[in-house]
Amino acid sequence: MYINFPHLNPVIFSIGPISAHWYGFMYLISFIFALWYRKKNNINNKLFSKKEEEILLYYVFLGACIGGRIGYIIFYHFLYFTNHILYIFEIWKGGMSFHGGLIGAIAVIFYFSLKYQKKFLEISDFIVPLIPFGLGAGRLGNFINGELWGRIALNIPFAMIFPQSRYEDIKLTKIYPQLQSLLHKYGSLPRHPSQLYEFFFEGVILFLIIYLFKKKNRPIGSVSGVFLISYGIFRIIIEFFREPDPQIGLFYNLITMGQILSAPMVITGLIIIIKSFHNTRKKRLI
């Protein structure tokens, strides 16, 4: 009684050798949404002019894309990259790291804070509400590509059969022969649809958390802190349902690379929130 993967075509259309992929299209939608959402909700922290804000969003988007790709290569596929240099340009195959994208975005925000003599956390608080939509869209792109599937799930009714996992499943049945009957029956082993988990929590729920938290006036940096904590916790939990990257596997037979990279986010977010509320309280006392 498992759910079959809907066999979505990762290519929207092709013109000769040029193809438009859903995965890349999701990033374009995210950037358009950021521009629309900022205007519709009048998100303007009065740090920049409208033109400067659009330039900032453009460079943050570019920094996140470049950082995401480089981060994926460094964190998840460095050995493969050393033998296949052109792999870094094959973004239509997927392969973006959120944590690398975060580092890229931070670098751009840091540059703008120096250039315009603005506080880093004020700029990041302006950017953060625009991020969850992009995260959710990216996870839908992963789902359409049939990549980043979850771990084996035999006893849940919404487990999904991903044909793309068959090669890994065959190797797994050699270790666990009792799974061979399932593999023979379904073609692939039932797995958690972890991409959809991430879409729901990193996209929908995270968006609602940031939206509701930001409705009231908050200390500078607190919005960024809530984002770091929320995403870090969601990612750490969901990683227990997501299949580890085969070229890396589990560290100490327990934790994934995603969890290792997310833990500092939670710690940093807590520090930012504590300091931001402490500074606000201190100013009120003065």
C-alpha positions in Angstrom: 0.0 0.0 0.0 2.9 2.4 -0.7 2.7 5.5 -2.9 4.4 5.4 -6.3 6.6 8.4 -7.3 4.5 10.4 -9.8 7.2 10.2 -12.5 7.5 13.9 -13.0 9.6 15.1 -15.9 12.4 17.3 -14.6 12.6 19.1 -17.9 9.9 21.8 -18.7 10.7 22.1 -22.3 13.6 21.7 -24.7 14.7 23.8 -27.7 17.4 22.0 -29.6 20.3 21.3 -27.1 18.9 23.8 -24.6 16.5 22.6 -21.9 14.6 24.4 -19.2 14.6 22.4 -15.9 12.1 22.7 -13.1 14.9 22.8 -10.6 16.4 25.9 -12.0 12.9 27.4 -12.6 12.2 27.1 -8.9 15.1 29.4 -8.2 13.8 32.0 -10.7 10.4 31.8 -9.1 12.0 32.4 -5.7 13.7 35.6 -6.8 10.5 36.9 -8.5 8.5 36.1 -5.3 11.1 38.0 -3.2 10.6 41.1 -5.3 6.8 40.8 -5.3 6.5 40.0 -1.5 8.7 42.9 -0.6 6.5 45.3 -2.6 3.1 43.8 -1.6 3.9 43.9 2.1 5.8 47.1 2.0 8.9 45.4 3.5 11.3 48.3 3.7 13.5 48.9 6.7 14.4 52.3 5.3 18.1 51.4 5.2 18.2 51.6 1.4 16.4 53.2 -1.5 14.1 51.0 -3.6 16.7 50.7 -6.3 19.4 49.8 -3.7 17.1 47.2 -2.2 16.5 45.5 -5.6 20.3 45.5 -6.2 20.8 44.0 -2.7 18.2 41.2 -3.4 19.8 40.5 -6.8 23.3 40.1 -5.3 22.0 38.1 -2.3 20.2 35.7 -4.7 23.4 35.5 -6.9 25.6 34.9 -3.8 23.2 32.2 -2.5 23.3 30.4 -5.9 27.0 30.6 -6.2 27.6 29.7 -2.6 25.1 26.9 -2.7 26.8 25.2 -5.6 30.3 25.7 -4.2 29.2 24.6 -0.8 27.7 21.4 -2.3 31.0 20.6 -4.1 33.0 21.2 -0.9 30.7 19.6 1.7 29.3 16.7 -0.3 31.2 16.0 -3.5 34.7 17.3 -3.3 36.5 14.1 -4.3 34.3 13.7 -7.4 34.8 17.3 -8.3 38.6 16.9 -8.3 38.3 14.4 -11.1 35.4 16.1 -12.9 36.0 19.8 -12.8 33.1 20.7 -15.2 30.7 19.1 -12.7 30.5 22.4 -10.9 28.5 23.8 -13.9 26.0 21.0 -14.2 23.5 22.6 -11.9 20.5 21.2 -13.9 21.3 17.9 -12.2 20.6 19.3 -8.8 23.3 19.6 -6.2 22.9 22.8 -4.1 23.8 23.2 -0.5 21.7 25.4 1.7 24.6 26.0 4.1 26.8 27.0 1.2 24.1 29.3 -0.1 23.8 30.8 3.4 27.5 31.5 3.5 27.2 33.1 0.1 24.3 35.3 1.2 26.1 36.3 4.4 29.2 37.4 2.4 27.0 39.6 0.2 25.2 41.1 3.3 28.6 41.7 4.9 29.8 43.5 1.8 26.7 45.7 1.7 26.9 46.5 5.4 30.5 47.8 4.8 29.7 49.6 1.6 26.7 51.5 3.0 27.8 51.6 6.6 24.7 49.7 7.9 24.3 47.2 10.6 24.7 43.6 9.4 21.8 42.3 11.4 19.5 45.0 10.2 20.1 43.9 6.6 19.8 40.2 7.5 16.5 40.9 9.3 15.2 42.5 6.0 16.3 39.5 3.9 15.2 36.6 6.2 11.4 36.8 5.6 12.1 36.3 1.9 14.1 33.1 2.3 11.5 30.3 3.3 9.7 30.5 0.0 12.9 29.8 -1.8 13.7 26.9 0.5 10.3 25.4 -0.1 10.6 25.9 -3.9 14.0 24.3 -3.9 12.7 21.2 -2.1 9.9 20.9 -4.7 12.7 21.0 -7.3 14.4 18.1 -5.4 11.2 16.2 -5.4 10.6 16.7 -9.1 14.1 15.5 -9.8 13.5 12.4 -7.7 16.6 13.1 -5.6 17.4 13.4 -1.9 14.8 10.8 -1.0 14.3 9.6 2.5 15.4 6.5 4.4 13.7 3.1 4.3 10.2 3.3 5.7 8.4 0.0 5.8 5.6 0.7 8.3 4.1 4.1 7.3 1.2 4.4 4.8 2.7 7.4 3.0 6.1 5.8 2.2 7.0 6.4 -1.4 8.6 4.2 -4.1 11.3 6.2 -5.9 12.5 4.4 -9.1 15.6 6.5 -8.9 16.7 4.8 -5.7 16.7 1.3 -7.2 20.5 1.2 -7.6 21.1 2.0 -3.9 18.3 -0.3 -2.9 19.9 -3.3 -4.7 23.1 -2.7 -2.8 21.1 -2.4 0.4 19.4 -5.8 -0.1 22.8 -7.4 -0.3 23.3 -6.3 3.3 19.7 -7.0 4.3 18.5 -10.0 2.3 15.1 -9.8 4.0 14.3 -6.7 1.9 14.7 -8.6 -1.4 11.1 -9.6 -1.6 10.0 -5.9 -1.3 12.5 -4.9 -3.9 11.2 -7.6 -6.2 7.6 -6.6 -5.7 7.9 -2.8 -6.0 11.0 -2.3 -8.0 12.4 -0.1 -5.3 12.2 0.0 -1.6 9.6 2.3 0.2 11.2 5.4 1.6 10.2 8.6 3.4 9.4 11.4 1.0 11.8 13.6 2.9 11.8 16.3 0.2 8.2 17.0 1.0 8.9 17.0 4.8 11.5 19.7 4.1 9.2 21.6 1.8 6.5 21.7 4.6 8.8 22.6 7.5 11.6 24.6 5.9 9.2 26.3 3.5 5.6 26.6 4.9 6.1 26.4 8.6 9.3 28.4 8.7 7.6 31.1 6.6 4.7 31.3 9.1 7.0 31.4 12.1 9.0 34.3 10.6 5.8 36.1 9.4 4.1 35.9 12.8 7.2 36.7 14.8 7.9 39.8 12.7 4.4 41.2 13.0 5.4 43.0 16.2 8.4 45.3 16.5 11.4 43.1 17.4 14.9 43.9 18.5 17.5 44.1 15.7 18.8 40.7 14.9 16.0 38.7 16.6 14.3 37.8 13.3 17.6 36.5 12.0 18.1 34.6 15.2 14.7 32.9 15.0 15.4 31.9 11.4 18.7 30.3 12.3 17.3 28.4 15.2 14.1 27.3 13.4 15.8 26.1 10.3 18.6 24.5 12.2 16.2 22.5 14.4 14.0 21.5 11.4 17.0 20.4 9.4 18.5 18.4 12.2 15.2 16.5 12.8 14.4 15.9 9.2 17.9 14.5 8.5 16.9 11.5 10.6 14.4 10.7 7.9 16.6 11.6 4.9 18.9 9.1 3.3 22.5 10.2 3.9 24.6 11.0 0.8 26.1 7.7 -0.3 29.5 9.2 -0.9 29.6 10.5 2.7 27.3 8.3 4.7 27.0 8.8 8.5 29.6 10.2 10.8 30.1 7.9 13.8 27.3 5.8 12.4 24.8 8.4 13.7 24.9 12.0 12.4 24.9 13.4 8.9 26.7 16.2 7.2 23.5 18.3 7.2 23.2 17.9 11.0 26.8 18.9 11.5 26.4 22.0 9.5 23.0 22.9 11.1 24.1 22.7 14.7 26.2 25.9 14.6 23.1 27.7 13.2 21.1 26.9 16.3 23.9 28.0 18.6 24.5 31.2 16.6 20.8 32.0 16.5 20.5 31.6 20.3 23.5 33.9 20.9 22.0 36.5 18.5 18.6 36.4 20.2 20.0 36.6 23.7 22.2 39.6 22.8 19.5 41.4 20.8 16.9 41.2 23.6 19.6 42.0 26.2 20.7 45.1 24.3 17.1 46.3 23.9 16.4 45.8 27.6 19.6 47.7 28.5 18.6 50.7 26.3 15.2 50.8 28.0 16.9 50.9 31.5 19.1 53.7 30.4 
